[in-house]
Each structure stands twice: as C-alpha cells, then as structure tokens.
C-alpha cells in the first residue's frame, strides 16, 4: 500500500531563508537542499516581467516541499488548495473510474504546473503520485488570486506555461498515433529524461516506472513493452537495476524514437570551432 502524504514533507518559506533538508539512510536519496530563491522554473515561469517588489512579495508566499518515490502528493477528491511547480523528479497523474479501474493520465517532470486546472474547484479531479524523489514549490490558491490582482503579468506567465504543457500533450498524442511500438517506448523514455539527465555513464536520474504504467500510457500490452525494454537493455541503451530505468545512451534512444539529433547542431559546432581557430 502506498502511504499517503499530502504535499510531501514541507516547510514554510519566506524569501532566501527557506530550504528543505532531506533525510539520510534511504536507498534513493532526496535532492540537495533547495531554497525559493534558486528555483529556475519559478524564475522563468512566474517572475518574468515582475518588479523587484513583486518578486519579493511572490517569494514570501511560496513554499518548498519534497517527497520520496511512490508517495501521494494529493488524491482525487482531496481539497484543492495549492498550485505546484515541479522542480525536480517525476510524477504520474491518474484518475479512477466508477468501476475502480485506474487510468494513467500523464507523466510529468521539472517545470510542470500541477493544480492549476483545479484552481476554481474545491477538490482535485485527479491524483498525483511521485515516481522518483521529487522537489516542488507551491503557492496557495488564495494567494494566487491576491497575486493576480497585484501583478496581472503573473496571470499571463501561468497561461503561457499551461499552454506549453497543452502543446506538449498534443504532440505526444500525435506521436502515439503515428509511431511504431519501439518508437513509442523510446519517445516516452526521452520525454521523461530531459537532455543532460543521462550521459554515457547512465548513473543519473533513475526512473521508478513499471512496465504496466508504460503500457497504459502508450496503449500497448505489458508483454510488448517488456519485450522492447528487454531488447533495449541487451543493446546497452538502458539499464534496469532493481525495477528502475536508467538511460545509458541517449543518442541511440533518439534514433530509435525517430528523432535523431539535428544536423544543424553539428554544423553550428563546426562553425564555432572554425571561428575559434580563425580568432586564434
């Protein structure tokens, strides 16, 4: 049974003094100490266009929390009180139908907004569970309303961020309708592994994702997903220690997803090296 922890381990925040200290002794250590002032996603998606005074006001109303893997952030039907910004880690969003079947809605990662679609509702319409150690910022819905009245630019910032999320969802739906089973699995792993998260060593960012969960979101059978994952493991593209998934060679996974690295990137690197030699 998954132990329920609303909002994970949390700590009230006020400006630069806010931070969280992860517990020790766990197999999957939680991320390092974080403060509100060093959140790149809040900086890019909330603070943009605000004055120094408005940023200070916003920081004073933000909180920072963290959760371990397989912990419940909130359940469908729980009171909807916060807007969350994922800073690190992966979560799955689910909804249970009247027959008791759990449907996997989405897998989300850093920079994703959670709870915005429930701002006008008293309760959450879906559940959110962490797959990995996760860090997030959060702000009360009441504070959002106050903030929008003080700084309308925040409303535009949030709208742009949510619109980006919808575009990503549409792209995933389009890809799932056109790709082969192998391409679907590879594309899913890439979407959960942002560039730079996995290098040649493959030691960073293990995903806690079951074959059943992958099959549900991709519309494939568990047997098909298991067969493809076993093949990727034999080829050394991924590793799967103790039920986790680690991407070892991202470029090869990109090729299998039908999304090879763009040639323009290589040309840019060539021009940069050439210009460097000329300057020297």
C-alpha positions, 0 to 999 in steps of 0.5 A: 500500500502506498502511504499517503502524504499530502504535499510531501514533507514541507516547510514554510518559506519566506524569501532566501531563508527557506530550504528543505533538508532531506533525510539520510539512510534511504536507498534513493536519496532526496535532492540537495537542499533547495531554497525559493530563491534558486528555483529556475522554473519559478524564475522563468515561469512566474517572475518574468516581467515582475518588479523587484517588489513583486518578486519579493512579495511572490517569494514570501508566499511560496513554499518548498516541499519534497517527497520520496518515490511512490508517495501521494502528493494529493488524491482525487477528491482531496481539497484543492488548495495549492498550485505546484511547480515541479522542480525536480523528479517525476510524477504520474497523474491518474484518475479512477473510474466508477468501476475502480479501474485506474487510468494513467493520465500523464507523466510529468517532470521539472517545470510542470504546473500541477493544480492549476486546472483545479484552481476554481474547484474545491477538490482535485479531479485527479491524483498525483503520485511521485515516481522518483524523489521529487522537489516542488514549490507551491503557492496557495490558491488564495494567494494566487488570486491576491497575486493576480490582482497585484501583478496581472503579468503573473496571470499571463506567465501561468497561461503561457506555461499551461499552454506549453504543457497543452502543446506538449500533450498534443504532440505526444498524442500525435506521436502515439498515433503515428509511431511504431511500438519501439518508437513509442517506448523510446519517445516516452523514455526521452520525454521523461529524461530531459537532455543532460539527465543521462550521459554515457555513464547512465548513473543519473536520474533513475526512473521508478516506472513499471512496465504496466504504467508504460503500457497504459500510457502508450496503449500497448500490452505489458508483454510488448513493452517488456519485450522492447525494454528487454531488447533495449537493455541487451543493446546497452541503451538502458539499464534496469537495476532493481525495477528502475530505468536508467538511460545509458545512451541517449543518442541511440534512444533518439534514433530509435524514437525517430528523432535523431539529433539535428544536423544543424547542431553539428554544423553550428559546432563546426562553425564555432570551432572554425571561428575559434581557430580563425580568432586564434 
